[in-house]
Amino acid sequence: MATGAAGGAALDVLHRFGSWECSHLLIERETGKQVEEQMPPFKALRMWALYQTLPGRLLLALPPTWWVLGWQHRRLAAYANSPRSKKSIPGLIKDFAIDVSTAEKPPEAYATLQEFFARRLRPELRPIAEPNNGAVAVMPADSRVVVFDDVAAAHRFWIKGRAFSVRRLLGLPHDQQPAPEWANCAIAINRLAPVDCHRLHAAVSGRVVRIATHGHRFLGSEWAATHSSVNPMTENERLVMEFESDAFGPVIQVMIGASEVGSVQPLVAEGQAVRKGDEVAVFGYGGSIMTTLFRRGCIAFDTDLVANTRRDGETRVNYGMRLGVATRQAPAGVPPLPAGAGMTADVRGAGSGGMRADGGHKGTVA
């Protein structure tokens, strides 16, 4: 009996450690209460050892480590798209306590792990905030969010990677800086976990101006990684999508892959008009990050999001919830990033895609 009690206590400690490595403070937006994020203990220990210890950081500095991580990524990507991965769906649901009642289909209806991971949710469960009001921006994904009126504050308090900058985030070459209005832009950072639906949505209504892909690595996206000296937001493979919005002016969404995640698949094309809440991209299997950039002074983030961020906490949100409101009528037709900014289009049309073993895409996603 005592042995069983000790084992249960040890397991409880491991689960609490896993939650701590995911997020030190997570607040459910609908209730205002602190909640825990679930992660398998072994994965939590691996994340901590790799990103929060000196030996782990030394390993990440070695080229062979990147070869191993890349091999692991490709192997998992191939498995997630194979029919044999269907048997792993129940384990994923259990490990991350996924609420399957929100999906549009029952778990057994998905042919692969990737199909379940990229599942659509029942639309009545994710209403879009003020759908006809273009001056209200919405959450692009089910996620955990922090917001900053100035990207410099995000770098000081949240993004701990030594080499982070807006230029690197957007994939601009070393000799080119972003336009001045992006130097101190406002930023919302949405962190997705395996529990979430990994279909990504437009935060604002407008026209897609530019789409590009950058990066080639697959660092983790959990708290342990984003609060370490590595740079997942500027080194990982990512999709940069720029919008022109009547209410907000230019808005840039960056969809960042992470460990165990394939390349991001765009679902829209340059020149296409979108409404906020429309699907614009989809991730492969794993965790991931999204950032949304607004010119400074063009958005007032909702006060509860600001307050939670100031507590060094994340807010648990659903896509379609309010993100903030336009603070001035930004003129339409503001020039996008300059030509030759390293943002070459990589659009495969408006269909959704699966994930190749090399981190690319093929096939379809339900």
GIBELGI-V513332 format. One record per run of one state. SS is the DSSP state (alpha for helix, beta for strand, coil for the rest). FROM is the first residue (numbers start at 0). LEN is the number of residues. If there is no record, write none. Layout:
[[SS:FROM:LEN] [SS:FROM:LEN]]
This chain:
[[coil:0:1] [alpha:1:21] [coil:22:3] [beta:25:3] [coil:28:5] [beta:33:2] [coil:35:5] [alpha:40:11] [coil:51:2] [alpha:53:7] [coil:60:2] [alpha:62:18] [coil:80:2] [alpha:82:13] [coil:95:4] [alpha:99:3] [beta:102:1] [coil:103:3] [alpha:106:3] [coil:109:3] [alpha:112:5] [coil:117:3] [beta:120:1] [coil:121:1] [alpha:122:3] [coil:125:10] [beta:135:3] [coil:138:4] [beta:142:6] [coil:148:2] [alpha:150:7] [coil:157:8] [alpha:165:5] [coil:170:9] [alpha:179:3] [coil:182:3] [beta:185:7] [coil:192:6] [beta:198:3] [coil:201:4] [beta:205:9] [coil:214:2] [beta:216:1] [coil:217:5] [alpha:222:4] [coil:226:5] [alpha:231:4] [beta:235:1] [coil:236:1] [beta:237:8] [coil:245:3] [beta:248:9] [coil:257:7] [beta:264:2] [coil:266:6] [beta:272:2] [coil:274:4] [beta:278:4] [coil:282:5] [beta:287:7] [coil:294:4] [beta:298:3] [coil:301:1] [alpha:302:8] [coil:310:3] [beta:313:4] [coil:317:4] [beta:321:5] [coil:326:40]]
